[in-house]
Amino acid sequence: MDNKNKAEAIAKSVEKISDSKGLAAIGNSLPLVAMFMFFPLVFFAMKWDGKLHEEKQCYEFREIEKKLYKLNNCTGEMKLVNPEELSK
């Protein structure tokens, strides 16, 4: 019988919550919230280029002490470029 009393108490609590005016107010305000969020989201979607972070080019050529180096800014790797390779 103890489990039956607990089940009845839970059922009554759920019934009170479902009949409360607070839930009705939340339900009635959801369309308004959706409407006010729709326009900023559309504006943001029109301006967004689809990138989550700035994309930068990893490789660049730089002349250091009259020698040409290929620098990888993403990894920090530096490689001496042979001028004969560039003329091919």
Biopython code that builds the backbone (N, CA, C, O; Angstrom):
import numpy as np
from Bio.PDB.StructureBuilder import StructureBuilder

atoms = [
    (1, "MET", "N", (0.806, -1.205, 0.000)),
    (1, "MET", "CA", (0.000, 0.000, 0.000)),
    (1, "MET", "C", (0.848, 1.267, 0.000)),
    (1, "MET", "O", (0.405, 2.318, -0.463)),
    (2, "ASP", "N", (2.047, 1.163, 0.513)),
    (2, "ASP", "CA", (2.905, 2.339, 0.595)),
    (2, "ASP", "C", (3.277, 2.849, -0.797)),
    (2, "ASP", "O", (3.310, 4.058, -1.025)),
    (3, "ASN", "N", (3.558, 1.936, -1.729)),
    (3, "ASN", "CA", (3.890, 2.332, -3.102)),
    (3, "ASN", "C", (2.706, 2.996, -3.784)),
    (3, "ASN", "O", (2.878, 3.916, -4.584)),
    (4, "LYS", "N", (1.499, 2.529, -3.468)),
    (4, "LYS", "CA", (0.290, 3.112, -4.057)),
    (4, "LYS", "C", (0.116, 4.550, -3.583)),
    (4, "LYS", "O", (-0.277, 5.415, -4.365)),
    (5, "ASN", "N", (0.402, 4.812, -2.321)),
    (5, "ASN", "CA", (0.289, 6.176, -1.790)),
    (5, "ASN", "C", (1.313, 7.098, -2.440)),
    (5, "ASN", "O", (1.016, 8.251, -2.752)),
    (6, "LYS", "N", (2.520, 6.577, -2.639)),
    (6, "LYS", "CA", (3.553, 7.376, -3.310)),
    (6, "LYS", "C", (3.155, 7.691, -4.740)),
    (6, "LYS", "O", (3.345, 8.811, -5.214)),
    (7, "ALA", "N", (2.600, 6.696, -5.429)),
    (7, "ALA", "CA", (2.180, 6.893, -6.817)),
    (7, "ALA", "C", (1.046, 7.911, -6.882)),
    (7, "ALA", "O", (1.014, 8.745, -7.787)),
    (8, "GLU", "N", (0.135, 7.850, -5.950)),
    (8, "GLU", "CA", (-0.969, 8.813, -5.932)),
    (8, "GLU", "C", (-0.458, 10.223, -5.650)),
    (8, "GLU", "O", (-0.931, 11.186, -6.254)),
    (9, "ALA", "N", (0.502, 10.349, -4.740)),
    (9, "ALA", "CA", (1.066, 11.657, -4.415)),
    (9, "ALA", "C", (1.785, 12.249, -5.631)),
    (9, "ALA", "O", (1.666, 13.440, -5.917)),
    (10, "ILE", "N", (2.519, 11.411, -6.329)),
    (10, "ILE", "CA", (3.223, 11.870, -7.532)),
    (10, "ILE", "C", (2.214, 12.272, -8.600)),
    (10, "ILE", "O", (2.387, 13.293, -9.266)),
    (11, "ALA", "N", (1.164, 11.476, -8.764)),
    (11, "ALA", "CA", (0.146, 11.787, -9.774)),
    (11, "ALA", "C", (-0.543, 13.107, -9.462)),
    (11, "ALA", "O", (-0.809, 13.895, -10.369)),
    (12, "LYS", "N", (-0.836, 13.359, -8.184)),
    (12, "LYS", "CA", (-1.470, 14.621, -7.797)),
    (12, "LYS", "C", (-0.532, 15.799, -8.041)),
    (12, "LYS", "O", (-0.968, 16.861, -8.485)),
    (13, "SER", "N", (0.755, 15.613, -7.752)),
    (13, "SER", "CA", (1.727, 16.690, -7.985)),
    (13, "SER", "C", (1.836, 17.013, -9.470)),
    (13, "SER", "O", (1.864, 18.183, -9.851)),
    (14, "VAL", "N", (1.897, 15.993, -10.299)),
    (14, "VAL", "CA", (1.975, 16.203, -11.747)),
    (14, "VAL", "C", (0.715, 16.894, -12.253)),
    (14, "VAL", "O", (0.783, 17.760, -13.125)),
    (15, "GLU", "N", (-0.429, 16.510, -11.705)),
    (15, "GLU", "CA", (-1.685, 17.135, -12.117)),
    (15, "GLU", "C", (-1.717, 18.613, -11.731)),
    (15, "GLU", "O", (-2.189, 19.443, -12.508)),
    (16, "LYS", "N", (-1.224, 18.946, -10.552)),
    (16, "LYS", "CA", (-1.187, 20.344, -10.115)),
    (16, "LYS", "C", (-0.266, 21.167, -11.018)),
    (16, "LYS", "O", (-0.594, 22.291, -11.396)),
    (17, "ILE", "N", (0.878, 20.597, -11.353)),
    (17, "ILE", "CA", (1.832, 21.316, -12.209)),
    (17, "ILE", "C", (1.239, 21.524, -13.601)),
    (17, "ILE", "O", (1.363, 22.606, -14.176)),
    (18, "SER", "N", (0.596, 20.493, -14.139)),
    (18, "SER", "CA", (0.058, 20.604, -15.494)),
    (18, "SER", "C", (-1.129, 21.559, -15.564)),
    (18, "SER", "O", (-1.403, 22.134, -16.618)),
    (19, "ASP", "N", (-1.832, 21.729, -14.453)),
    (19, "ASP", "CA", (-2.971, 22.648, -14.430)),
    (19, "ASP", "C", (-2.578, 24.070, -14.035)),
    (19, "ASP", "O", (-3.433, 24.955, -14.009)),
    (20, "SER", "N", (-1.322, 24.302, -13.733)),
    (20, "SER", "CA", (-0.919, 25.621, -13.244)),
    (20, "SER", "C", (-0.949, 26.654, -14.363)),
    (20, "SER", "O", (-0.780, 26.318, -15.536)),
    (21, "LYS", "N", (-1.163, 27.903, -13.993)),
    (21, "LYS", "CA", (-1.210, 28.991, -14.968)),
    (21, "LYS", "C", (0.189, 29.349, -15.469)),
    (21, "LYS", "O", (0.329, 29.954, -16.532)),
    (22, "GLY", "N", (1.219, 28.982, -14.715)),
    (22, "GLY", "CA", (2.585, 29.263, -15.137)),
    (22, "GLY", "C", (2.947, 28.547, -16.421)),
    (22, "GLY", "O", (3.565, 29.122, -17.317)),
    (23, "LEU", "N", (2.551, 27.271, -16.500)),
    (23, "LEU", "CA", (2.824, 26.525, -17.731)),
    (23, "LEU", "C", (2.039, 27.089, -18.906)),
    (23, "LEU", "O", (2.532, 27.112, -20.033)),
    (24, "ALA", "N", (0.837, 27.537, -18.646)),
    (24, "ALA", "CA", (0.039, 28.147, -19.718)),
    (24, "ALA", "C", (0.702, 29.434, -20.193)),
    (24, "ALA", "O", (0.730, 29.718, -21.391)),
    (25, "ALA", "N", (1.232, 30.210, -19.255)),
    (25, "ALA", "CA", (1.908, 31.455, -19.642)),
    (25, "ALA", "C", (3.157, 31.162, -20.457)),
    (25, "ALA", "O", (3.442, 31.848, -21.439)),
    (26, "ILE", "N", (3.903, 30.140, -20.047)),
    (26, "ILE", "CA", (5.100, 29.763, -20.811)),
    (26, "ILE", "C", (4.698, 29.311, -22.209)),
    (26, "ILE", "O", (5.322, 29.709, -23.192)),
    (27, "GLY", "N", (3.680, 28.498, -22.302)),
    (27, "GLY", "CA", (3.210, 28.015, -23.595)),
    (27, "GLY", "C", (2.713, 29.138, -24.492)),
    (27, "GLY", "O", (2.920, 29.107, -25.705)),
    (28, "ASN", "N", (2.051, 30.138, -23.890)),
    (28, "ASN", "CA", (1.551, 31.261, -24.683)),
    (28, "ASN", "C", (2.667, 32.205, -25.119)),
    (28, "ASN", "O", (2.540, 32.887, -26.136)),
    (29, "SER", "N", (3.759, 32.248, -24.358)),
    (29, "SER", "CA", (4.844, 33.169, -24.704)),
    (29, "SER", "C", (5.842, 32.575, -25.692)),
    (29, "SER", "O", (6.639, 33.310, -26.275)),
    (30, "LEU", "N", (5.813, 31.277, -25.888)),
    (30, "LEU", "CA", (6.764, 30.654, -26.813)),
    (30, "LEU", "C", (6.655, 31.192, -28.237)),
    (30, "LEU", "O", (7.691, 31.429, -28.858)),
    (31, "PRO", "N", (5.473, 31.395, -28.781)),
    (31, "PRO", "CA", (5.420, 31.984, -30.137)),
    (31, "PRO", "C", (6.026, 33.387, -30.198)),
    (31, "PRO", "O", (6.658, 33.751, -31.189)),
    (32, "LEU", "N", (5.831, 34.167, -29.144)),
    (32, "LEU", "CA", (6.423, 35.507, -29.130)),
    (32, "LEU", "C", (7.939, 35.437, -29.094)),
    (32, "LEU", "O", (8.616, 36.179, -29.805)),
    (33, "VAL", "N", (8.471, 34.552, -28.272)),
    (33, "VAL", "CA", (9.930, 34.390, -28.189)),
    (33, "VAL", "C", (10.472, 33.926, -29.533)),
    (33, "VAL", "O", (11.503, 34.416, -29.994)),
    (34, "ALA", "N", (9.778, 32.980, -30.162)),
    (34, "ALA", "CA", (10.223, 32.486, -31.473)),
    (34, "ALA", "C", (10.196, 33.597, -32.509)),
    (34, "ALA", "O", (11.094, 33.692, -33.346)),
    (35, "MET", "N", (9.164, 34.442, -32.455)),
    (35, "MET", "CA", (9.063, 35.530, -33.429)),
    (35, "MET", "C", (10.185, 36.548, -33.226)),
    (35, "MET", "O", (10.771, 37.024, -34.199)),
    (36, "PHE", "N", (10.489, 36.884, -31.971)),
    (36, "PHE", "CA", (11.537, 37.868, -31.709)),
    (36, "PHE", "C", (12.934, 37.308, -31.974)),
    (36, "PHE", "O", (13.861, 38.075, -32.234)),
    (37, "MET", "N", (13.099, 36.003, -31.915)),
    (37, "MET", "CA", (14.397, 35.398, -32.210)),
    (37, "MET", "C", (14.582, 35.162, -33.706)),
    (37, "MET", "O", (15.715, 35.059, -34.176)),
    (38, "PHE", "N", (13.492, 35.076, -34.456)),
    (38, "PHE", "CA", (13.573, 34.775, -35.872)),
    (38, "PHE", "C", (14.324, 35.849, -36.642)),
    (38, "PHE", "O", (15.213, 35.529, -37.431)),
    (39, "PHE", "N", (13.988, 37.115, -36.430)),
    (39, "PHE", "CA", (14.597, 38.193, -37.210)),
    (39, "PHE", "C", (16.086, 38.369, -36.923)),
    (39, "PHE", "O", (16.853, 38.527, -37.872)),
    (40, "PRO", "N", (16.538, 38.350, -35.665)),
    (40, "PRO", "CA", (17.993, 38.426, -35.454)),
    (40, "PRO", "C", (18.741, 37.231, -36.040)),
    (40, "PRO", "O", (19.851, 37.383, -36.550)),
    (41, "LEU", "N", (18.142, 36.048, -35.970)),
    (41, "LEU", "CA", (18.806, 34.875, -36.544)),
    (41, "LEU", "C", (18.897, 34.975, -38.062)),
    (41, "LEU", "O", (19.906, 34.579, -38.646)),
    (42, "VAL", "N", (17.869, 35.492, -38.701)),
    (42, "VAL", "CA", (17.907, 35.675, -40.159)),
    (42, "VAL", "C", (18.980, 36.701, -40.521)),
    (42, "VAL", "O", (19.747, 36.501, -41.463)),
    (43, "PHE", "N", (19.027, 37.799, -39.767)),
    (43, "PHE", "CA", (20.042, 38.824, -40.025)),
    (43, "PHE", "C", (21.447, 38.242, -39.859)),
    (43, "PHE", "O", (22.322, 38.482, -40.691)),
    (44, "PHE", "N", (21.661, 37.482, -38.792)),
    (44, "PHE", "CA", (22.963, 36.860, -38.552)),
    (44, "PHE", "C", (23.305, 35.875, -39.674)),
    (44, "PHE", "O", (24.446, 35.836, -40.135)),
    (45, "ALA", "N", (22.345, 35.097, -40.105)),
    (45, "ALA", "CA", (22.595, 34.110, -41.155)),
    (45, "ALA", "C", (22.950, 34.775, -42.479)),
    (45, "ALA", "O", (23.732, 34.231, -43.258)),
    (46, "MET", "N", (22.377, 35.951, -42.738)),
    (46, "MET", "CA", (22.699, 36.651, -43.979)),
    (46, "MET", "C", (24.116, 37.213, -43.954)),
    (46, "MET", "O", (24.759, 37.289, -45.001)),
    (47, "LYS", "N", (24.612, 37.604, -42.799)),
    (47, "LYS", "CA", (25.943, 38.197, -42.686)),
    (47, "LYS", "C", (27.044, 37.160, -42.498)),
    (47, "LYS", "O", (28.209, 37.453, -42.765)),
    (48, "TRP", "N", (26.704, 35.959, -42.046)),
    (48, "TRP", "CA", (27.703, 34.951, -41.705)),
    (48, "TRP", "C", (28.255, 34.318, -42.968)),
    (48, "TRP", "O", (27.500, 33.969, -43.875)),
    (49, "ASP", "N", (29.565, 34.168, -43.028)),
    (49, "ASP", "CA", (30.196, 33.579, -44.207)),
    (49, "ASP", "C", (30.409, 32.075, -44.067)),
    (49, "ASP", "O", (30.991, 31.458, -44.959)),
    (50, "GLY", "N", (29.957, 31.474, -42.982)),
    (50, "GLY", "CA", (30.053, 30.030, -42.795)),
    (50, "GLY", "C", (31.326, 29.568, -42.133)),
    (50, "GLY", "O", (31.525, 28.364, -41.971)),
    (51, "LYS", "N", (32.183, 30.468, -41.750)),
    (51, "LYS", "CA", (33.450, 30.094, -41.120)),
    (51, "LYS", "C", (33.354, 30.312, -39.617)),
    (51, "LYS", "O", (32.895, 31.358, -39.160)),
    (52, "LEU", "N", (33.791, 29.320, -38.858)),
    (52, "LEU", "CA", (33.742, 29.435, -37.408)),
    (52, "LEU", "C", (34.934, 30.203, -36.858)),
    (52, "LEU", "O", (34.865, 30.760, -35.762)),
    (53, "HIS", "N", (36.014, 30.235, -37.607)),
    (53, "HIS", "CA", (37.198, 30.985, -37.188)),
    (53, "HIS", "C", (37.867, 31.559, -38.426)),
    (53, "HIS", "O", (37.610, 31.122, -39.548)),
    (54, "GLU", "N", (38.712, 32.525, -38.210)),
    (54, "GLU", "CA", (39.388, 33.177, -39.326)),
    (54, "GLU", "C", (40.354, 32.205, -39.977)),
    (54, "GLU", "O", (41.173, 31.578, -39.304)),
    (55, "GLU", "N", (40.250, 32.088, -41.284)),
    (55, "GLU", "CA", (41.172, 31.225, -42.014)),
    (55, "GLU", "C", (42.318, 32.078, -42.533)),
    (55, "GLU", "O", (42.106, 33.120, -43.153)),
    (56, "LYS", "N", (43.514, 31.627, -42.273)),
    (56, "LYS", "CA", (44.673, 32.364, -42.761)),
    (56, "LYS", "C", (45.545, 31.430, -43.582)),
    (56, "LYS", "O", (45.525, 30.213, -43.398)),
    (57, "GLN", "N", (46.288, 32.004, -44.465)),
    (57, "GLN", "CA", (47.175, 31.231, -45.315)),
    (57, "GLN", "C", (48.382, 30.804, -44.483)),
    (57, "GLN", "O", (49.003, 31.633, -43.818)),
    (58, "CYS", "N", (48.712, 29.529, -44.518)),
    (58, "CYS", "CA", (49.806, 29.030, -43.697)),
    (58, "CYS", "C", (51.178, 29.352, -44.300)),
    (58, "CYS", "O", (52.130, 29.625, -43.568)),
    (59, "TYR", "N", (51.278, 29.319, -45.616)),
    (59, "TYR", "CA", (52.587, 29.491, -46.236)),
    (59, "TYR", "C", (52.799, 30.921, -46.716)),
    (59, "TYR", "O", (51.886, 31.561, -47.238)),
    (60, "GLU", "N", (54.000, 31.397, -46.531)),
    (60, "GLU", "CA", (54.404, 32.673, -47.103)),
    (60, "GLU", "C", (55.905, 32.599, -47.402)),
    (60, "GLU", "O", (56.652, 31.863, -46.758)),
    (61, "PHE", "N", (56.309, 33.369, -48.378)),
    (61, "PHE", "CA", (57.721, 33.442, -48.731)),
    (61, "PHE", "C", (58.293, 34.712, -48.131)),
    (61, "PHE", "O", (57.692, 35.783, -48.210)),
    (62, "ARG", "N", (59.473, 34.572, -47.525)),
    (62, "ARG", "CA", (60.108, 35.728, -46.902)),
    (62, "ARG", "C", (61.615, 35.672, -47.185)),
    (62, "ARG", "O", (62.250, 34.618, -47.133)),
    (63, "GLU", "N", (62.142, 36.839, -47.483)),
    (63, "GLU", "CA", (63.579, 36.936, -47.740)),
    (63, "GLU", "C", (64.271, 37.361, -46.449)),
    (63, "GLU", "O", (63.966, 38.406, -45.874)),
    (64, "ILE", "N", (65.208, 36.529, -46.010)),
    (64, "ILE", "CA", (65.974, 36.806, -44.794)),
    (64, "ILE", "C", (67.450, 36.693, -45.158)),
    (64, "ILE", "O", (67.907, 35.645, -45.614)),
    (65, "GLU", "N", (68.180, 37.766, -44.957)),
    (65, "GLU", "CA", (69.622, 37.830, -45.273)),
    (65, "GLU", "C", (69.887, 37.399, -46.713)),
    (65, "GLU", "O", (70.784, 36.600, -46.985)),
    (66, "LYS", "N", (69.087, 37.945, -47.627)),
    (66, "LYS", "CA", (69.215, 37.708, -49.068)),
    (66, "LYS", "C", (69.036, 36.252, -49.472)),
    (66, "LYS", "O", (69.516, 35.826, -50.523)),
    (67, "LYS", "N", (68.339, 35.490, -48.629)),
    (67, "LYS", "CA", (67.980, 34.103, -48.956)),
    (67, "LYS", "C", (66.463, 33.990, -48.839)),
    (67, "LYS", "O", (65.847, 34.578, -47.950)),
    (68, "LEU", "N", (65.878, 33.227, -49.749)),
    (68, "LEU", "CA", (64.434, 33.075, -49.785)),
    (68, "LEU", "C", (64.023, 31.849, -48.974)),
    (68, "LEU", "O", (64.528, 30.746, -49.181)),
    (69, "TYR", "N", (63.093, 32.073, -48.045)),
    (69, "TYR", "CA", (62.606, 30.993, -47.194)),
    (69, "TYR", "C", (61.099, 30.841, -47.386)),
    (69, "TYR", "O", (60.374, 31.813, -47.596)),
    (70, "LYS", "N", (60.657, 29.592, -47.306)),
    (70, "LYS", "CA", (59.227, 29.302, -47.298)),
    (70, "LYS", "C", (58.843, 29.044, -45.845)),
    (70, "LYS", "O", (59.282, 28.066, -45.239)),
    (71, "LEU", "N", (58.019, 29.931, -45.295)),
    (71, "LEU", "CA", (57.631, 29.832, -43.893)),
    (71, "LEU", "C", (56.224, 29.275, -43.778)),
    (71, "LEU", "O", (55.312, 29.697, -44.489)),
    (72, "ASN", "N", (56.065, 28.327, -42.876)),
    (72, "ASN", "CA", (54.747, 27.805, -42.555)),
    (72, "ASN", "C", (54.334, 28.430, -41.228)),
    (72, "ASN", "O", (54.827, 28.037, -40.171)),
    (73, "ASN", "N", (53.436, 29.396, -41.284)),
    (73, "ASN", "CA", (53.009, 30.098, -40.075)),
    (73, "ASN", "C", (52.191, 29.222, -39.142)),
    (73, "ASN", "O", (52.095, 29.507, -37.949)),
    (74, "CYS", "N", (51.604, 28.167, -39.669)),
    (74, "CYS", "CA", (50.764, 27.300, -38.838)),
    (74, "CYS", "C", (51.605, 26.370, -37.970)),
    (74, "CYS", "O", (51.260, 26.108, -36.817)),
    (75, "THR", "N", (52.713, 25.870, -38.530)),
    (75, "THR", "CA", (53.541, 24.928, -37.770)),
    (75, "THR", "C", (54.856, 25.530, -37.310)),
    (75, "THR", "O", (55.517, 24.970, -36.435)),
    (76, "GLY", "N", (55.249, 26.665, -37.884)),
    (76, "GLY", "CA", (56.524, 27.287, -37.525)),
    (76, "GLY", "C", (57.700, 26.740, -38.318)),
    (76, "GLY", "O", (58.849, 27.094, -38.054)),
    (77, "GLU", "N", (57.419, 25.885, -39.279)),
    (77, "GLU", "CA", (58.476, 25.284, -40.102)),
    (77, "GLU", "C", (59.037, 26.322, -41.070)),
    (77, "GLU", "O", (58.298, 27.140, -41.619)),
    (78, "MET", "N", (60.360, 26.277, -41.273)),
    (78, "MET", "CA", (61.031, 27.206, -42.178)),
    (78, "MET", "C", (61.935, 26.392, -43.097)),
    (78, "MET", "O", (62.752, 25.592, -42.640)),
    (79, "LYS", "N", (61.768, 26.614, -44.420)),
    (79, "LYS", "CA", (62.533, 25.828, -45.395)),
    (79, "LYS", "C", (63.182, 26.767, -46.390)),
    (79, "LYS", "O", (62.529, 27.653, -46.941)),
    (80, "LEU", "N", (64.466, 26.568, -46.617)),
    (80, "LEU", "CA", (65.203, 27.364, -47.590)),
    (80, "LEU", "C", (64.751, 26.956, -48.990)),
    (80, "LEU", "O", (64.693, 25.770, -49.313)),
    (81, "VAL", "N", (64.432, 27.956, -49.817)),
    (81, "VAL", "CA", (63.953, 27.701, -51.167)),
    (81, "VAL", "C", (65.116, 27.889, -52.118)),
    (81, "VAL", "O", (65.792, 28.917, -52.095)),
    (82, "ASN", "N", (65.339, 26.908, -52.940)),
    (82, "ASN", "CA", (66.385, 26.952, -53.942)),
    (82, "ASN", "C", (65.881, 27.794, -55.120)),
    (82, "ASN", "O", (64.824, 27.474, -55.663)),
    (83, "PRO", "N", (66.587, 28.859, -55.544)),
    (83, "PRO", "CA", (66.109, 29.711, -56.644)),
    (83, "PRO", "C", (65.901, 28.953, -57.946)),
    (83, "PRO", "O", (65.088, 29.376, -58.768)),
    (84, "GLU", "N", (66.600, 27.857, -58.160)),
    (84, "GLU", "CA", (66.435, 27.072, -59.385)),
    (84, "GLU", "C", (65.065, 26.398, -59.413)),
    (84, "GLU", "O", (64.515, 26.167, -60.490)),
    (85, "GLU", "N", (64.499, 26.076, -58.226)),
    (85, "GLU", "CA", (63.189, 25.461, -58.183)),
    (85, "GLU", "C", (62.095, 26.444, -58.629)),
    (85, "GLU", "O", (61.090, 26.032, -59.208)),
    (86, "LEU", "N", (62.290, 27.717, -58.364)),
    (86, "LEU", "CA", (61.303, 28.728, -58.701)),
    (86, "LEU", "C", (61.249, 28.989, -60.198)),
    (86, "LEU", "O", (60.189, 29.323, -60.728)),
    (87, "SER", "N", (62.368, 28.842, -60.882)),
    (87, "SER", "CA", (62.429, 29.162, -62.303)),
    (87, "SER", "C", (61.842, 28.045, -63.172)),
    (87, "SER", "O", (61.675, 28.238, -64.376)),
    (88, "LYS", "N", (61.533, 26.905, -62.603)),
    (88, "LYS", "CA", (60.987, 25.783, -63.388)),
    (88, "LYS", "C", (59.542, 25.995, -63.738)),
    (88, "LYS", "O", (58.935, 25.148, -64.393)),
]
sb = StructureBuilder()
sb.init_structure("model")
sb.init_model(0)
sb.init_chain("A")
sb.init_seg("    ")
for serial, (resi, resn, name, xyz) in enumerate(atoms, 1):
    if name == "N":
        sb.init_residue(resn, " ", resi, " ")
    sb.init_atom(name, np.array(xyz, "f"), 0.0, 1.0, " ", f" {name:<3s}", serial, name[0])
structure = sb.get_structure()
